[in-house]
Amino acid sequence: MADPIRILDTEGRLVGDPPVDLEETRRMYAAMVAARVYDRKCSAMQRQGRLATYAPFEGQEAAQIGATAALRPDDWLVATYRDAAAMWMQGYTWRNLILGRTGDERGGQAPEDVNVMPPSITVGAHMIHAVGTAWAEVIKGTDRIAMTMFGDGATSEGDFHEAMNFAGVFQTPTVFLCQNNGYAISMARHSQTAAETIADKALGYGMPGVLVDGNDVLAVRAVADTAVTQARAGEGPTLIEALTYRMGPHTTTDDPTRYRQDDEVEEWRKKDPLDRARRYLEDNGAWTPEWQADLEEEEADRVERAVLEAEALEAFAPGQIFEAMFADMTPGLQQQRDEAEGAT
C-alpha cells in the first residue's frame, strides 16, 4: 500500500508544508475539542437512557473537521449518522443533532441557510443525493460544491458505485470522503474488498483518488482544499480515503471486544488526532494548558445548553405526525389522525 499523505507525524512534528497558518490550525483544533466534548456527552446520555442508539466518532475528529474546514458556508454537506462533527462545523446545531438522536423529527431540519442534509442512516444511499445536489448546482450556474462522507463499509454498497459512476461521467463538483476506520460494524476492511486501497477505486470512475492520514488534520485539510478547488473550477469529483479509527464501538449496541484486539486499539490511541494537533500547536507557542481548560469549559457549557434546549421542547401530540405529511391533509390521514387522538 502506498504511504498516505501526511503533514504531521504522530508526535505533532511537521513532515510536510502546512496548508494553513497557526490561527486557522487553532480554529480547527478548537472545533475538534468541541466535537469530542459533544461525542462523550452523547455517549453518556445514551447510557442514561436520554438518547436512542448513538454512533460515537471519537478518533475521527481530524477527518471530519479537516475536510469540512475546506468548504464555504454555502457549500453542501451530505453525511452520515457518525458525522456530527462535520455537520456541526458546516452549520448544523448540536441541539438539532441531539434532537435527532432522541427520535424527534425536528432534529432533521437544518437551520435557515445551512446547506447540510439530515444525517443519513441508510448506508451509502446519501451519496447519490450528494451527486444530484452537486449536479443541480451546475445546472443552476453556481459554483457551489457538494461533499459527502461515508465509512469504508459503504463502499460495498451499490449506491457507492452508482454515485461514483454518475459523478465521473457528468463531472459533477462532488468530493467523496471515505473515513476508513477499519471496520464496517464488525467486518474488517480486508474482508470487504480486494483493492489495495479504497482510493484506488477512483480510477475505475475517471476521477482522482487520494489516500491521506485521517488522523492528521493538516493533511486532511490540504487534500480537501485541493479537491474542493478542483470541483469548484469545473474539474470534476475526487475520492479521498482518510485512514482513521473509531476508538469506541460501532454504536452503543455494539461490543467491539468481540472482533477487535486491545493491543490494536491501544496502538491507534497513540495516534490520537487531538494529541497530534495539540503538540504541533504547543511546539509553536500556540497552545497553553490555560487555553485548553477554558476551551473545554466553554464547549461543555455550549453542549449543555444544547441539551437543555432539546429536552425542553414540548413533545409532539399524537395527531401532529399526520398533519406534517402534506400541506392539505388527505381524508385517509384525517381518519388516521382522529383514530390516533381518540386512542390516547
SEZA-506730 format. One line per field, with one value per residue (C-alpha): x, y, z; chain. Coordinates in nm, 4 decimals. Layout:
SEZA-506730
east = X, ...
north = Y, ...
up = Z, ...
mol = A, ...
//
This chain:
SEZA-506730
east = 0.0000, 0.1250, 0.2011, -0.0837, -0.0245, 0.0931, 0.1968, 0.2179, 0.3726, 0.2227, 0.4328, 0.2989, 0.6179, 0.5983, 0.6948, 0.5398, 0.4248, 0.1198, -0.1720, -0.2909, -0.1402, -0.1348, -0.4508, -0.6522, -0.4975, -0.6083, -0.9616, -0.9667, -0.8185, -1.0829, -1.3511, -1.2062, -1.2137, -1.5767, -1.6623, -1.5041, -1.6880, -2.0160, -1.9388, -1.8581, -2.1650, -2.3919, -2.2356, -2.3059, -2.6620, -2.7327, -2.6208, -2.8594, -3.1486, -3.1798, -3.0799, -3.1545, -2.8747, -2.5712, -2.2777, -1.9627, -1.6907, -1.4025, -1.0792, -1.2272, -1.2392, -0.9491, -1.1036, -1.4371, -1.3144, -1.0202, -1.2415, -1.5330, -1.2965, -1.2190, -1.5817, -1.7537, -2.0599, -2.2896, -2.1451, -2.3412, -2.2597, -2.4306, -2.3150, -2.3997, -2.5055, -2.1375, -2.0565, -2.1947, -1.8643, -1.8654, -2.2326, -2.1829, -1.8747, -2.0867, -2.3652, -2.5948, -2.6603, -2.5782, -2.9418, -3.0788, -2.8283, -2.9311, -3.2991, -3.2441, -3.0881, -3.3946, -3.6143, -3.7591, -3.8075, -3.7485, -3.3826, -3.3804, -3.4442, -3.1316, -3.1256, -3.2090, -2.9394, -2.7453, -2.6849, -2.6483, -2.8797, -3.0040, -2.7724, -2.8234, -2.8966, -2.9216, -2.5640, -2.4474, -2.7767, -2.6957, -2.4014, -2.6469, -2.8187, -2.4854, -2.4112, -2.7593, -2.7240, -2.3871, -2.5260, -2.8206, -2.5797, -2.4084, -2.7429, -2.8282, -2.4966, -2.3471, -2.0006, -2.1211, -1.9872, -2.1143, -1.9078, -2.0313, -1.8891, -1.9186, -1.7391, -1.5434, -1.8460, -2.0473, -1.8075, -1.9540, -2.2982, -2.4261, -2.5183, -2.1487, -2.0707, -2.3733, -2.2850, -1.9190, -2.0012, -2.2547, -2.0207, -1.7376, -1.9432, -2.1039, -1.8014, -2.0142, -1.8475, -1.8559, -1.5948, -1.6267, -1.4669, -1.4347, -1.3461, -1.1845, -1.1946, -1.1079, -1.4428, -1.7937, -1.9505, -1.7515, -1.6262, -1.2624, -1.1744, -0.9687, -1.2806, -1.4743, -1.2552, -0.9533, -0.8422, -0.5145, -0.6787, -1.0274, -0.8722, -0.7706, -1.1380, -1.1473, -0.9533, -1.2447, -1.4703, -1.2350, -1.1524, -0.8521, -0.8152, -0.6157, -0.5000, -0.4447, -0.3666, -0.7113, -0.5760, -0.3648, -0.5936, -0.3445, -0.3074, -0.6837, -0.7277, -0.4619, -0.6144, -0.9671, -0.8588, -0.7265, -1.0348, -1.2742, -1.0790, -1.0802, -1.4522, -1.5349, -1.3292, -1.5296, -1.2591, -1.4871, -1.5027, -1.2376, -1.2390, -1.0450, -0.9709, -0.8887, -0.7248, -0.8546, -1.0002, -1.3074, -1.1920, -1.5329, -1.7984, -1.9813, -2.2840, -2.3843, -2.5465, -2.2134, -1.9421, -1.6142, -1.4187, -1.5726, -1.3832, -1.1004, -0.7908, -0.6966, -0.3442, -0.4841, -0.6964, -0.4039, -0.1800, -0.4322, -0.4757, -0.1152, -0.2254, -0.4972, -0.5752, -0.6243, -0.2947, -0.1120, -0.2536, -0.2048, 0.1644, 0.2139, 0.0442, 0.2337, 0.5694, 0.4890, 0.3734, 0.0064, -0.1278, -0.1304, -0.2918, -0.4964, -0.6388, -0.7189, -0.9042, -1.1021, -1.1829, -1.3105, -1.5223, -1.6700, -1.7562, -1.9024, -2.1285, -2.2330, -2.3239, -2.5101, -2.7179, -2.7989, -2.9113, -3.1326, -3.2908, -3.3559, -3.5045, -3.7209, -3.9150, -4.2752, -4.3376, -4.5480, -4.9169, -5.0297, -5.2098, -4.9270, -4.7367, -5.0260, -5.0611, -4.6991, -4.7273, -4.8966, -4.9907, -5.3547, -5.4432, -5.5971, -5.9204, -5.7268, -5.4772, -5.7567, -5.9197, -5.5890, -5.5268, -5.8731, -5.8225, -5.4799, -5.6129, -5.9130, -5.6875, -5.4993
north = 0.0000, 0.3484, 0.5730, 0.8104, 1.1832, 1.3187, 1.6631, 1.5917, 1.2770, 1.1091, 1.3347, 1.6504, 1.7295, 1.8723, 1.6344, 1.8483, 2.2011, 2.3069, 2.4268, 2.6880, 2.9223, 2.8689, 3.0722, 2.8552, 2.5449, 2.6696, 2.7109, 2.3544, 2.2210, 2.4063, 2.2503, 1.9028, 1.9660, 2.0790, 1.7664, 1.5363, 1.7096, 1.6597, 1.2984, 1.1997, 1.3813, 1.1957, 0.8608, 0.9329, 1.0441, 0.7241, 0.5182, 0.7267, 0.6426, 1.0010, 0.9199, 0.6324, 0.4268, 0.6506, 0.6173, 0.7586, 0.9101, 0.9659, 0.9274, 1.0543, 1.4259, 1.5273, 1.3636, 1.5386, 1.8805, 1.8989, 1.8183, 2.0495, 2.3351, 2.3440, 2.4219, 2.7550, 2.8184, 2.7840, 2.4512, 2.1304, 1.8583, 1.5195, 1.2978, 1.0044, 0.9185, 0.9239, 1.2673, 1.5018, 1.6906, 1.7665, 1.8643, 2.0995, 2.2506, 2.3317, 2.4958, 2.2236, 2.2756, 2.0490, 2.0981, 1.9526, 1.6685, 1.5787, 1.6023, 1.3597, 1.1102, 1.1264, 1.0325, 1.3827, 1.4600, 1.8298, 1.7431, 1.6621, 2.0207, 2.2215, 2.5837, 2.8537, 2.8989, 2.5918, 2.3553, 2.0383, 1.7435, 1.5413, 1.2578, 0.9520, 0.6282, 0.4164, 0.3144, 0.4566, 0.5919, 0.9542, 0.9645, 0.9619, 1.2665, 1.4448, 1.3851, 1.5029, 1.8130, 1.8956, 1.8434, 2.0700, 2.3468, 2.3107, 2.3394, 2.6465, 2.8031, 2.8356, 2.7331, 2.5524, 2.2031, 1.9041, 1.6973, 1.3586, 1.1479, 0.7745, 0.4825, 0.2015, -0.0271, 0.1984, 0.1235, -0.2274, -0.0857, -0.0469, 0.3155, 0.3994, 0.2690, 0.4376, 0.7708, 0.7465, 0.6444, 0.9232, 1.1818, 1.0681, 1.0641, 1.4038, 1.5542, 1.6792, 1.9013, 1.6330, 1.5456, 1.1902, 1.1468, 0.7885, 0.7701, 0.4294, 0.3412, -0.0219, -0.1857, -0.1982, -0.2756, -0.5959, -0.6686, -0.5764, -0.3716, -0.6526, -0.8700, -0.6132, -0.5522, -0.6953, -0.3471, -0.2362, 0.0882, 0.2330, 0.5365, 0.3070, 0.2595, 0.6146, 0.5057, 0.2997, 0.6054, 0.8504, 1.0665, 1.1233, 0.9053, 1.0326, 0.8387, 1.0566, 1.0088, 1.0727, 1.1497, 1.4370, 1.7409, 1.9404, 1.6644, 1.6173, 1.9922, 2.0030, 1.7270, 1.8584, 2.2076, 2.0656, 1.8523, 2.1375, 2.3824, 2.1409, 2.0694, 2.4394, 2.5071, 2.2519, 1.9838, 1.7134, 1.4892, 1.3415, 1.0379, 1.0880, 0.7931, 0.9101, 0.6343, 0.6674, 0.4625, 0.4756, 0.4316, 0.3223, 0.0797, 0.0999, 0.2110, 0.1861, -0.1520, -0.2952, -0.4825, -0.4216, -0.6531, -0.9427, -0.8561, -0.6154, -0.6814, -0.4496, -0.4008, -0.2750, -0.0168, 0.0951, 0.1322, 0.3642, 0.5549, 0.6680, 0.8298, 1.0417, 1.3311, 1.5838, 1.4979, 1.5322, 1.8776, 1.9933, 1.9011, 2.0895, 2.3999, 2.3747, 2.3421, 2.6609, 2.8626, 2.8494, 2.6271, 2.6584, 2.4481, 2.7535, 2.7915, 2.4199, 2.4390, 2.7453, 2.5801, 2.2591, 2.4533, 2.6767, 2.3856, 2.1816, 2.4757, 2.5078, 2.1399, 2.1510, 2.4435, 2.2482, 1.9511, 2.1722, 2.3310, 1.9937, 1.8385, 2.1456, 2.1182, 2.0126, 1.6650, 1.6181, 1.5443, 1.2153, 1.3856, 1.6110, 1.3384, 1.3108, 1.6869, 1.7196, 1.4858, 1.7198, 2.0875, 1.9754, 1.6565, 1.3743, 1.2134, 0.8967, 1.0861, 1.2760, 0.9464, 0.8063, 1.1220, 1.1077, 0.7420, 0.8130, 1.1021, 0.9005, 0.6214, 0.8498
up = 0.0000, -0.0836, 0.2118, 0.2952, 0.2624, 0.5953, 0.7200, 1.0943, 1.2333, 1.5394, 1.7659, 1.6024, 1.4121, 1.0621, 0.7840, 0.5096, 0.4372, 0.6404, 0.4246, 0.6757, 0.9355, 1.3116, 1.3718, 1.1350, 1.2895, 1.6317, 1.4936, 1.3632, 1.6864, 1.8892, 1.6680, 1.7299, 2.1055, 2.0792, 1.8810, 2.1379, 2.4219, 2.2344, 2.1481, 2.5054, 2.6353, 2.3931, 2.4804, 2.8483, 2.7736, 2.5846, 2.8835, 3.0951, 2.8635, 2.7377, 2.3776, 2.1443, 1.9885, 1.9388, 1.6976, 1.8616, 1.6433, 1.8874, 1.6918, 1.3654, 1.4503, 1.2246, 0.9191, 0.9716, 1.0821, 0.8422, 0.5445, 0.6230, 0.7084, 0.3355, 0.2467, 0.2024, 0.4218, 0.1184, 0.0004, 0.0580, 0.3079, 0.2856, 0.5695, 0.7947, 1.1463, 1.2561, 1.1134, 1.3777, 1.3993, 1.0268, 1.0256, 1.3200, 1.1555, 0.8487, 1.0491, 1.1850, 1.5555, 1.8480, 1.9554, 1.6326, 1.6319, 1.9860, 1.8943, 1.6103, 1.8477, 2.0720, 1.7758, 1.7425, 1.3721, 1.4347, 1.4627, 1.0918, 0.9849, 0.9116, 1.0265, 0.7737, 0.5062, 0.6229, 0.3297, 0.5334, 0.4802, 0.7784, 0.8812, 0.6635, 0.8460, 0.5302, 0.4500, 0.1183, -0.0161, 0.0641, -0.1780, -0.4683, -0.3180, -0.2924, -0.6597, -0.7594, -0.5446, -0.6999, -1.0490, -0.9677, -0.8703, -1.2088, -1.3860, -1.1775, -1.2765, -0.9278, -0.8136, -0.5027, -0.4487, -0.2510, -0.0107, 0.1043, 0.3869, 0.4434, 0.6030, 0.4431, 0.4734, 0.2429, -0.0434, -0.0528, -0.1330, -0.4876, -0.4160, -0.3786, -0.7267, -0.8842, -0.7263, -0.8247, -1.1814, -1.2346, -1.0811, -1.3053, -1.6248, -1.5661, -1.3889, -1.1021, -0.8395, -0.5714, -0.3106, -0.1776, 0.1647, 0.2886, 0.6567, 0.6574, 1.0254, 0.9623, 1.0257, 0.8818, 1.2182, 1.2855, 0.9337, 0.8836, 0.5803, 0.4211, 0.4137, 0.2116, -0.0908, -0.2689, -0.3759, -0.2212, -0.1116, -0.1344, -0.3018, -0.5898, -0.6748, -0.8110, -1.1200, -1.2485, -1.2413, -1.4073, -1.1077, -0.8804, -0.5721, -0.2749, 0.0323, 0.3392, 0.7080, 0.8506, 1.1981, 1.0641, 1.0480, 0.8391, 0.5805, 0.5544, 0.5142, 0.2415, 0.0274, 0.0868, -0.0198, -0.3467, -0.4132, -0.3351, -0.5525, -0.8449, -0.8075, -0.7899, -1.1034, -1.3025, -1.2929, -1.1562, -0.8496, -0.6214, -0.3916, -0.0673, 0.1594, 0.5108, 0.7146, 1.0695, 1.3561, 1.5761, 1.9330, 2.0574, 1.9341, 1.6030, 1.8030, 2.1663, 2.0879, 1.9682, 2.1598, 1.9724, 2.2027, 2.0108, 1.6925, 1.7901, 1.9967, 2.2827, 2.1517, 1.8200, 1.9989, 2.2149, 1.9108, 1.7496, 2.0751, 2.0306, 1.7025, 1.8635, 1.6246, 1.9042, 2.0732, 1.7424, 1.6654, 2.0235, 2.0227, 1.6977, 1.8379, 2.1666, 1.9909, 1.8010, 2.1010, 2.0027, 2.2839, 2.6628, 2.9355, 3.0353, 2.6846, 2.6781, 3.0094, 2.9010, 2.5679, 2.7268, 2.9769, 2.7083, 2.4801, 2.7666, 2.8532, 2.4906, 2.4660, 2.7977, 2.6716, 2.3564, 2.5670, 2.7825, 2.4741, 2.3147, 2.6263, 2.6987, 2.3712, 2.4134, 2.2754, 1.9646, 2.0145, 1.8558, 1.5685, 1.4597, 1.2773, 1.0312, 0.9885, 0.8807, 0.5811, 0.3293, 0.3067, 0.2964, 0.4790, 0.2776, 0.4024, 0.4862, 0.7002, 0.8725, 0.9665, 1.0976, 1.2996, 1.4545, 1.5452, 1.6990, 1.9042, 2.0128, 2.1399, 2.3788
mol = A, A, A, A, A, A, A, A, A, A, A, A, A, A, A, A, A, A, A, A, A, A, A, A, A, A, A, A, A, A, A, A, A, A, A, A, A, A, A, A, A, A, A, A, A, A, A, A, A, A, A, A, A, A, A, A, A, A, A, A, A, A, A, A, A, A, A, A, A, A, A, A, A, A, A, A, A, A, A, A, A, A, A, A, A, A, A, A, A, A, A, A, A, A, A, A, A, A, A, A, A, A, A, A, A, A, A, A, A, A, A, A, A, A, A, A, A, A, A, A, A, A, A, A, A, A, A, A, A, A, A, A, A, A, A, A, A, A, A, A, A, A, A, A, A, A, A, A, A, A, A, A, A, A, A, A, A, A, A, A, A, A, A, A, A, A, A, A, A, A, A, A, A, A, A, A, A, A, A, A, A, A, A, A, A, A, A, A, A, A, A, A, A, A, A, A, A, A, A, A, A, A, A, A, A, A, A, A, A, A, A, A, A, A, A, A, A, A, A, A, A, A, A, A, A, A, A, A, A, A, A, A, A, A, A, A, A, A, A, A, A, A, A, A, A, A, A, A, A, A, A, A, A, A, A, A, A, A, A, A, A, A, A, A, A, A, A, A, A, A, A, A, A, A, A, A, A, A, A, A, A, A, A, A, A, A, A, A, A, A, A, A, A, A, A, A, A, A, A, A, A, A, A, A, A, A, A, A, A, A, A, A, A, A, A, A, A, A, A, A, A, A, A, A, A, A, A, A, A, A, A, A, A, A, A, A, A, A, A, A, A, A, A, A
//
